Amino acid sequence: MLRARGATVRYPEATADALADLDLEIGAGEFLAVAGPNGCGKTSLVRALLGLVPLTRGTVELEGRAIAGWRREDLAQVVGLLPQREEMAFSWRVEEVVGFGRYARLGALSPMSPADHAAVDRALERSDVASLRKRRVDTLSGGEWQRVRIARALAQEARLLVLDEPTAALDLGHEMELFELVQGLVGEGLAALVITHHLNVAARYAGRILLLDGGRVAASGSAGEVLRPELLSSVFRWPVSVITLDGAPQIIPRAPGATRRDYS
Amino acid sequence: MRAIVGLGLFGLAACFLGLAVGAVPIPPGAVLDALFSSDAPAAGIVRNLRVPRVLLAFVVGGGLGVAGTALQALVRNPLADPYLLGISGGAGLAAVVAIAFGLDGAWSTPLAAFAGGLGGVALVYRLSAVAGRPLDPRVLVLAGVVVSAFAGALITAVLTLSPAEKLRNSFLWLLGGFSASSWQALGVFSAYAAIPILSLGRAARSLDLLSLGEEPAEALGLSVRKARRVVYLSASLLTAASVAVCGIVGFVGLIAPHALRTLLGPAHRRLLPAVFLASGGFLVAADALARTVVRPIELPVGVVTSLIGVPLFALLLRRSLK
């Protein structure tokens, strides 16, 4: 569905590439997590994949067409993006926010059709926020708000969800619920690309993890292939150990200067 | 729909009040007679003076309301007013200069104000482009503040140097009013204002998305840059023309959008028509008050809108923050 080959981004007046030689592919029913230290190029990666920043070299193709050739309203019917930060200036209702997912399919003056309303209802249902539809968004909890935003992307009938640190502001329980929701959607055939700092959750849910460091891919593959203690310690510049729990590798940060042998 | 009907009735009531009151009060029955028969005793005053004045105030008020609503979505701040973008500063300066140089005719001051308003907008745009981020709402607001402050200093300088007989005219103009209304002015303004008002109405859905911020709006399929250009240009042209017609009348573009957003929700397809009716009615009523409070002297309508506007606004602010 989405494929990047040698994608490179260098901002004007920058001395280094923000993203260098990225190869990436994601198809229907795949769950890809992207991780890496702060400033590793995660945001540039999202912007490059969605054509929000021009590529210096390389290609990004969505469904076989170069991303730069997509019109915004066509792109919005294939890809649903949840930017990391989104603050509401006005007090919208949940159903209105989810209805924005239909924007790209509506004429300037035409009202929402029954099909549009049905898509909004389905999206509210699938994201488990149907009971909140009349609520004002400024009364929602962080977890509810993220589910509403996912519902909006579902109302776009997007086939690829791109979530930029969706659980950064969520507590542990709500984070797990959100990942469960995304995993369920992936099970129904959606592709999901989730940017996250939370490697342990990524290891549990994502089919593949892409680890970025300094704009380059440091490792890519299954959780077992990427979450190796030497690699992570060097990328994050902090000693870590990796254990296996419930069948997934899990990372434990160590005391400064600790070595593997201290672990028991 | 109920809201639109209600606000329509409010607008009509305000207009009827505007026809009846003034230096010479006319009883309601005589107003109706004058409207329906050209031989009625009050027909001259009502038809030649008050009808164009009331209608002009209504369209100008409605336009300011629509421009304010659109700018609030553009800069993502419900407290933005249509003069935010340097229009009032530029228009005021140009008008004061024109009056100081003896260009205080029926058309020369408005034309100077219009040109000055657009000049102020252009300067704000230019400043935000220097920062490398043309039409970035945050930079626009800052540039607007800077340009307004600069124009304010120059206005004070020009006023200080103006001869005494020009001072009164300048002050009256700066505070706004509809005493120079005519059928001609109504025709010119309405024909002109129709285009930006309709293009903002057409952009109602884009305004919804603009209010979400750049990234979410792009992701939902809006070409943000294009949409911002349309809104910025339409709102600027509309506000500059209003300032040319009646001077700087504060709070009209702020109160109705703010009150109706809490009442009807922020969706612009519903909000814009409601705001047009409410702001139009508000300005007509304010103008009616301006003509009667200290009759036969006429207060500048900007004084009335501010006197009503500030306490009303404080009340709304208090309620919306609860």
Interface residues (C-beta under 8 A of the other chain):
Chain A: L50 L52 R72 E73 D74 L75 A76 Q77 V79 G80 L81 L82 P83 R85 E86 E87 M88 A89 F90 S91 W92 R93 E96 F100 G101 Y103 A104 L106 A108 L109 R152 Q156
Chain B: Q72 A73 R76 N77 P78 R202 A203 A204 R205 S206 D208 L209 S211 L212 G213 E215 P216 E218 A219 L220 G221 L222 S223 R261 T262 G265 P266 A267
